[in-house]
Amino acid sequence: MLDLGRLRALHAVAVHGSVGGAATALGFTPSAISQQITKLERETRTVLLERQGRGVVLTDAAVRLADTTQQLLSLVEQAEVTLEERRGQPVGRLLIASFATGARGLMPGVLADLRESCPELDVRLLESDPYLAAELVARGEVDLALVQDWPTVPLPVQDGLARLDLGLDPVDLLVPADSPLADLATVPVARLLGQRWISVPPGNICHDWLVATLREAGEEPDVLYQVGEFETQIALIATGLGVGLVPRLGRGPLPPAVVARPVLPEPTRRVYALWRTQASRRPAITAALRAMREQWRTISPG
């Protein structure tokens, strides 16, 4: 009989594209993942991974096995939901994915709440871009995802996922304190044209929104500095290198050299949770959603 843990390791490599990515998602070391797959190769008498450059690729047999594992994991989840529902309390492991500022601004309170209210629940957190997080939930790699998108740049969400809207997170224009824009009470979108931008890299929802907004206003944005962390963006803005659009959630206090100004019309991103519909009855999911709702009301970024 094939070992489910080893199959899960192979499936994670297929989803994340690397042994390292699978290890991060499952909470193991890359060495442990490699060992699991080596044992699975011996069990199946089949080569599952092949070296390609510095990474690995799945063989055709491994791809088919990973697809079958997806179906098995879905059945296992149904069984776990039934058992947990009968016990009537959150138990087992709950893996939550969250975008970076959500992990910093919302999740600490959520995790503390769950640790106190659900002592038998093993909660894990994985920081992930919303695009990937939504896919991980759909594939069964994580149980719940905190994601965000923009009304003009919606997040693609697969069928079979349920959603809880938490609220809107306003986005401010951050400028150097000595910038002429700092003298304005509010900044119209037209004044965003011709600026030197500091933004997250392409492929990130925040970058996609900036590009879409300025293109609609008739300009291709001049993004000089592409950095993934908003805190780094703020540090660059403080030196006068450019301006940036930074959400309020998880932002923290600004240095004296940086000021925030509202933009008109006000850009906002939507923050919500995603989970698989078939897991909606699971007490752990219910408890996590409750904690998210309560923590959102507490921080109220709007």
Order of alpha helices (4+ residues) and beta strands (2+ residues): alpha-alpha-alpha-beta-beta-alpha-beta-alpha-alpha-beta-alpha-beta-beta-beta-beta-alpha-beta-alpha-beta-beta-beta-beta-alpha
